[in-house]
Amino acid sequence: MGDTLGSIAGRRGRRTLAAAGLAALAAALALAPRAGHAEGFLRADGQRIVDEQGRTVILRGVGLGGWMLQEGYMLGLTGPGMQHAIRARIADLIGEDDTRAFYRAWLDNYVAKDDIDALAAWGFNSVRLPMHYALYTLPVAQEPVRGEHTWLEDGFRRTDDLIAWAKANGMYVILDLHAAPGGQGNDLNISDRDPSQPSLWDDAANREKTVALWRKLAQRYRDEPAVAGYDIINEPNWGFADAGDKNGCKETGNAPLRELLVRTTAAIREVDRRHIVFIEGNCWGNNYRGVLDAGLWDDNLVLSFHKYWNGTGRDSIHEHLALRERWNLPLWLGETGENSNDWFARTVETLEGEGIGWANWPVKKLRYNNPLQVIANPGYARVLAYWEGKGPRPTREQARAALMGLAERDVRLEHNARRPDVVDAWLRAPRDDRSLPFKPHRIGRDGGELAAVDFDLGRNGVAYFSRHAANESGKPNTDWNPSQRYRNDGVALAGDGATLRVAALRPGEWLKYSVQADAAGTYQLSWRGGAGAIRVRLNGVALAPAAADRPQPATLQRGRNTLVVEAVSGAPDVSALRFAPVPAPTSAKQR
């Protein structure tokens, strides 16, 4: 699924184009309906989440994955992705003191107030905070006194800061225990689990610490209305009845999971009666069999589920809808993403049609298909090559410069690439069947040229048409745009830098462009590329199919024009479309 570091670096020159797209998107979002800002405590009311005035609230959020808990794929790694393994690799290169400095800088810079300000400005109204327990308390094995809990101020302080940033923007925060003591499943990366140590389910002391941590969190934030609620355990995935069922997808009892959820809720309610408690089933949050069978244990519960790489229609969530109906509880899609823009838009359309909120995963990473993308310094590419067994070991000085550059500079918002097409897919496109300009295309009296990759923002069938616009295979892949460059739409791109082009359009596939002409007139229209023919429809009028570099007359109206480019034969690559002025006729006297 990942970008190569070379392809990431090749996109540096196109950041200004993304900024233009965000400007168009900002204007469009003013027309889209927005959920209410954070005003008072949220609660479950039947099958809805409501505010203190009883108004339905749709949480439109972003998960802050990669901040308090790293996963290897977000850093470009294909091998072991647990944070403790990543940390060991870093310490091997730069030593323990510099590793501590790296992680301080990472936590200081990966998410800051500027990030939250940007998310709010784009239209998101909530963030989900994936917490690593070890930022808040010592691991069981490191406690000076067995059975006691040492509290660490760093995690709480950073959580306080996030809540303050969210409040300044009228946003909600959902606290999510993403890495529980010992680790909550056999998917090791998501909880930083060390399989050589007792898991959450193997050791009662880990469960005691989990319960105590949630009681501590609830005590600290019980009077904070900007906290939407407490997501007790992220994606448990464990075979309680059958160890061979490694991720608990066939589990029918789930008794240990229910027992821990009930205990934790009771501990929270000792100090906090107001906040929502979000619960997740086994099998990465989706298997609720047995969890609720003995009845509900609280009157302010919300069922959370997660959704990846499957269909987007109502049938894809029918089991969760049935749970909502049976138990009269709200649903919340606490984590989804890692797909194409069209998949995002169709998923949100289905969810919000059912009154279900959601949280996109994640806010940023080195790879694409998120609102922000970390552009790593060239030195990090050498570090990554060494870790992946593809290059020599860097010197300590080289490694330190690269890693500290990543943590101190590259992860900061001002150095991230912004992805307007991704933001548009989450926030506007689900409710708007129009396409919008990805960037301005202006044709002056002397003509002009537009890059083929800068087709309009919008869904498949609205801004473009591709026969493979999303991943519904059940497995992670990015074959809607294998190059993973520049945009996350269902249109394959190829090349790099100034040579980036639309690749191998198949007959019947098309792209739409919004074009502004300074004056009405006839121009010579041609396209650059090859390997087939395309047909242009200009303001609904079809021109004859043409091969590359074969100009034909095209009439533009003053102001906005709509241009649709459709492949009719071959598998053409298209790099640009060119409007050239028609030469003035030569008089007989001049001849």
Summary of the structure (lengths in Angstrom):
residues: 591
radius of gyration: 26.0
end to end distance: 62.0
largest distance: 104.3
contacts: 2081
relative contact order: 0.12
helix: 34%
strand: 24%
